[in-house]
Amino acid sequence: MSRRRWKLLNSAKARETAQALQVVEQEQQQKATPPPQRVDSVFRNPVEIYSKDEKRWMVVDESQYDFPLPVKMKVTPDWALQVLTERNNNNRNVRDDRVEKYIADLVHGNWEVINNGIGFYKDGTLADGQHRLWGIVESQQTVDVIVVFGMSKSAIAKIDEGAPRSTKDVATMMGLEASHTRLSVTNYLLEQRGTRRTTPRGEQIAFYERHKDGVEFVVSRLKKQRVAKAPVMAAILRAWYNVDRDKLSRFCEVMDSGMANDKSEHSPILLREWLLRNNNNSGPFRLEMYRKTEGAICAFMEGRAIEKLYQKQDEQFPLPEEKLEGAAA
């Protein structure tokens, strides 16, 4: 759990303690008044729900509504934190990357009301939605959410059991022509930045759309499967913005075919042979692929004959937006 999240929880608990003390004081002042009868004691099948009109939790009989009961609510950061503090009794560990995705959507105005949101069991404890609630708390945004009350405890086995949509699935459903191979190129650039796991799908697709012409250049020229790796193509995509494109096209041709005219074209041959000898997909190896590809491109563009591949430690080919960021800084 992040330090910020720990502080939020503890501040909520402090507030809860203060409220409890206030209740004790009120009870002491009303000793002569008999305690009211519990509302749920008159119901055979009690279900706890939140009334958005009365702004309080209340108990009703299961026969009063058709449960599970979906309600569209404006969820505030305070309400979300109260739920997380008081009603999140038995849930999985919080995944920070998932929370960060929700925060990004909320802060950038990309939140959408969808069919699944927040769910509560019949006893009023949280069944589903803790990551969305944390996103609301940490972004301090109030948004509309579908909240479902009165779920059966057995429903937990069915939550999130559906087939998750990949970024490619979402892009296709949005009417975009984006294959897994094409998306893998821009996704590696996000991976390289360390932001892929926290970047919402909408932003991943927008990032691809921004660079799709360069992606198409690479994908149309590298056909051999064990050569056309995402880190390799990502390095070529970056170079596409920075070097002579006809010469870069020749680099891809030599690398894909394995046929060079002279020693000045030897760097893509070395890279090709190295890739064919190694079939690793770990994070460190992917980074090595990327850096060696940049090194090979630099040698090729300079017409240097090399006998060994070298990794470029510093970024050689900035993206257009990175150039703008650098100029602004």
N, C-alpha and C positions, 0 to 999 in steps of 0.2 A: 504494500500500500504506500502511495506517495506521501511525502511529508505534508503537502498541502491538504491531501484528503484526510490525513490523520488529524490535522488541526481543525478542519471543518467538522469532523465527527465529534471531537472533544469540545468544541465550542457549542455544538448542538446539545451535547450531554450536560454541559454547564447550564445552558438555558433551561433544559428539562428539569434539572435539579432545582433551579430557582422557582420554576412553575410549581414543582411538587411542594416546596416549602410554603408557597402562597396558598396552595390548597389546604395544607395542614392548618395554617392560621385561620382560614375561613371555617374549617370544620370545628376548630376550638371555639370559635365565636358562636357557632350554632349547635352547641352540645344538647340543648334542650329540644332541638328539632329532630324527630325520628328520621333515620336514614331513608331516602327514597327507595322504592322497590326497583331492582334492576330491570331495565326495559326488556332485555332478552329472556327474562324468566317467564314471560307470558307467551313466548313463541315455542312451538314444537320443533321447528327446524330453523334456528336463527342463522342469518347471514349478515356479515358486517360490510356496509358499503359507505362510500363518502358522498354526501349530498353537496353538489356544487352550488346549489341555491342557498342552502342554510350554512354552507361552509363548515361542516362538521361531520365526523364519523358517526354513524347511527346503525342500530340493529333492526333488521326487518325479518319477517318470516319468508321462507323460501317460496311460499305460495303466492306472495304479493307481486313477484316479478318473474319474467321468463329468463332464468339464469342459464348460462352465463350472460351478464348484462353489459353490453358495450355502451360507453358514454364518451362523447367528445368533450374534453375538458381543456381549459387553459391551465397548464401546469407551471407554477412559479418555482423559482429556486428554493424558497423557504419551504414550500409544500414538499418538494422533492427531497430536501434534506431531512425533513421530519419523517417521511416514509423510510428513508435509508437508515435513520437512527432508531426508529421505534418499531418498524414493521418488517425489517429485512433480517429475519431470524435465522434462516438456514439456507444460505445461498453459496454459489461457487465463488472462488477468488476473483477479485476484480482484475480485468485485463486492461492495463493502462493504454495500450495501443488502440483498443476499441473505443475507450472513452475519448481519446484524442481525436479520433475520426468524427465522433459526434460533436465534439467541441468545434472542430473546423467547420462542419456544416452549419452549426448554430451561429457562430460568429460571422460567417460569410453570407448568411441569409439563404442557405441552401436546404434548410429543414423542410421536409414534406410530411404531411399527415398521411400515414399509410395504415393498412389493415391491422398490422401488429404493432403494439406499443407497450403499454404497461398492463400487467395482469395481477389480480389478487385472488387468493383462495377464499373460501367461504368464511374462514375465521379472520379475514382482514389482513393476513400476512402476505408479503410480496412473493409472487410466483415468477414473474418475468419482467425484465426491464431495468435492472439495476444500473446497467451501463448507460442507458439513455438518461436515467435520473441523475447519475453522476455528471454526465455531459451538461445537463441543464444547470446543476448546482455550480459547476466550475466555470461555465461560460456566463453565468448570471443572466440567462435569457429566459423569458417567459414565452412558451409556445403551445400551440394546440396539439393534443395527443389523444389517440383513442385509448381509453382506459376500460378494462374489462373487469367486472366484479363477479364474485360468486363462482369461481372456477373450482372444480373438484381437485382434490389432492392427487388423484391418479393422472391428472392431465399433465403433470410434470414429465411423464415419459414420452409425451408427444410434442412438447415444446421444442422448436428448432430441429425437428426431425426431418423436415422437408429438404429437398435437394437445394443446396445453396447456389445462387446464380454467380457465375464468374463475371469478371469485367468484360470478357468477350461476349457472354450472354447478354449483358446489359447493353453493350454497344450495338449488338445485332437488333435487339428489341427497340432501340432508339433509331433504327434505320441506317446505321453506319456500317460500312464495309471494313471491318477490322478483324483480321484473323488472329489466332493465338500468336503466330510468329511475329506479326506486325506489332502487336501490343507488347510482346516480350521485349522489344527494343527500347521503347520508352519506359516500360516498367523497370528495366535495368537501370536507367538513368535515375529514376526515383529511388531504387534500391541503393545506388551509389551515394545518393545524398543522405541516405538513412531515413527517408520519409515515406517509403512505399507502404509500410504497415499502418501508418497513421493518416495517409492521404485518402479521403473519401473517393468512392468509385467515380462520381461525377467529375471530380477534379483530375483523376487519372485519365478519364476519357478526353477531357478538355486538353490535357497535356499532350495526348496522342494526336488530337486534331490539329494542334498548333504545329506539330512537327511531322505530319503525315507525308508531306512531299519528300522530305529527306528519308523517311522510313521506306517509302516506295522505291526510291533510288537504290537503297541498299538491298532490299528484299528481292528486287528484280534482277540483281546482278550476282548474288551469292546463292547458289542452288544446292551445293553439296552439303548434306545434313551436318556432318561433323565439322564443317568449316563455318557454317552459318549459325554460330552461337550468339546468344543475345549480347554478351559483353563485347564481342568482336564487332557486331553490327552497330552497337551503340557508339563505339569509338569512331566507326566510319561515318555514322550519322553526324556526330559532332564535327568531324573533319569536313563534311559536305558544306558546312556554313563558312569554312575558313580557308579552303585551298582550291586550286584549279580543279573543277569538276571533271573535265575530260581526263586529266591525269589520274584522278581518284577512281574514275571508271576503269581505267587500265589496271590500276592496282587490284581492283575487285576481279577483273577478268583473269589476271595472272594467278591470283590466289585460288580462284574457283577451278581453273583448268590445270594448274600445275605446270604451265608452259611459259617460260620467260625468253625474251630476245637476247639479253646479255646480263652481265653481272650487276648492272645498275638496277635491274629488276629482281634481284635475288631476295630482297627482304620479304615480299609476300610468299615466296616459295618456302623460306625458312619458317615463317609463321604457319603456313599450311601444314608442313611436315610435323611441326611441334604439336599442333592441334590433333592431327591424326594419330600421333603416338600417345596422346593423353586423353582420357575420357573421364575426367573428374568434373564434378559439378558443385563442389563445396564453395562456400563464400570466399575464402582466401584464394582459391584457384581461379574463381571467376574474376577477381580483382587483378590477378596476375595476367589473365587473358586480355583484359581490358588495357592494362598498362603496356603489355608487349605489342598489342595491336597499334597503340598510339606510337610506340617506338618504331615499328615497321613502317607506318605511314610517313613519319617524319623522314626516315632514311630514303624512302622511295621518292618523296617529293623533292628531296635535295640531290637525288641521283647518286647516292652513296652506295658503294658495294660493301656489304657487311657479311661477316662470317658467323655472327652470333646475335641472337635477339637480346635486346636490352629493354628493361621496364622504364617507362617515363614516370617519375615520382610526382611531378607537378602536372596539372591539367594543361594540355597543349591546345585544345580547341574549345573555347567557350561557346555556349549557346547564345543566340541573340539577346535573350532576356538577361543573361548573366553579364553581357557587355554593358547593357543599360544600367544594371545594378552597380557595376563597377564604376561607370561614369558618374552615377548619382552620388556614390560614396566619395 
